[in-house]
Amino acid sequence: QVQLVESGGGLVQPGGSLRLSCAASGRDFSIYVMGWYRQAPGKQRELVATITSGGRINYSDSVKGRFTISRDNAKNTVFLQMNSLKPEDTAVYYCNAKGPPILPVYWGQGTQVTVSS
């Protein structure tokens, strides 16, 4: 069982920055591919970025060059540094943990990010 708790969301002006954190409880954090997803009102949940325990990273085209995902396996934490934020980045951001197929996929409760002047 893995529990994920996100923090760091809030209201920011266009062009600003936020850093999201996701703290994971449970065992074997390093076996999970950690990811950030987001869901804007009226839209489907979409991938933002993922990172393996070995540091292999994947970004969606919409955030590439602006967002940076990282993880600290010793502290069971994954981060999302978001720079040059745009109004279209407004969404609820969810942390995700995906392990081997035999294990469930885990989701956090989400944290709201609002980009507005």
N, C-alpha and C positions, 0 to 999 in steps of 0.2 A: 504494500500500500504506500502510495506517495501522495503527499499533500503539497500543494503549490500555493504560495501567497504572494501576490503582486503588490508593489507599492511604487510611488513616485509619480503617479499621474497628477493632472491638474490643468489649470488654465494658463495658456501662454500666448503671447502675441506672435503673429507671423514673423518668421525669421529667427525666432527664439529656439531654446534648447530645453530638453527634459531628459532625465535619466531614469529609466524604469528598472526595478529590481524584482527578481522572483526568487524567493527562498523556498527550497525544497526540503521536506522532512521525509524520513524513511531511509531505506537501505540502498546501497549500490547506485548512488547518483551517477556515477561515471558510465554506467551502461546505457544511459538514456541519451538519445538525441533530444536536445532542448530547442524549443522554438518559441517564437512570438507570432501571434496571429492578431488580426484586428477585425472588428465588425462595426461598420457605420450604420446609422439608422436606415432601414429599408434595403440594406444590401446584405449579401452573403458574407460569412466569415472568410477572410483571405489570409494567405501566408504573408508574413513580413520578412522573417529571417529564421534560419535554423543553424545550429552549431553542434557538431559531434564532440565526443569527449576528447578526441584527438585534435580538435580545432578546425576541422573542415567546415566551411561556412557557405551558406547559400542565402542570397538576398532576392527579394522581388525587384523587378525593374523599377518600380515606382519609388523605392527607397534607396536604391544603390547610390553610393556616394554621399548620402546624407546620414544614414543610420549605421551604427556599428553594434554588432552583437558580440558578447564575450561571456566567458564563464569562469568561475573559480571552483574547481572540483573539490578543493579542500574545505570550502565553506558552503558547498551545496547551493550555489547561487549562480543565476544567470542574469545578465544585464542587457539593456538596450539603450544605447546612447543615441538620442535623436537630435540632430542639428538641422538648421535651416527649415524649420517646421512650416508647413503650409496648411491653410484651412482644410484642404482635402485629406489631411492626416487625422482629422478629428474622428475619433472612434473609441470604442471600448477595446482595450488591448488585453489579450489573454496569453498567459504562459502555458506551455504545452510540454509534456514529457512523453516521448515515444521510445519504448524499448523493443526487445525481441517480440515477434508476433504472438508468442504465448502469453505475453503480459498485456494488461489493459493500457489504453492511452489515457493519460491524466491531464486535467485542465484546472487552471486556477479560476478564481471567481471573477477576475477581470478588474481593470482599473481604467477610469475614464480619462482620456486626453482630449482637450478642447483647444483648438488653435483659432483664436479670434482676436480682433482688435476692439 
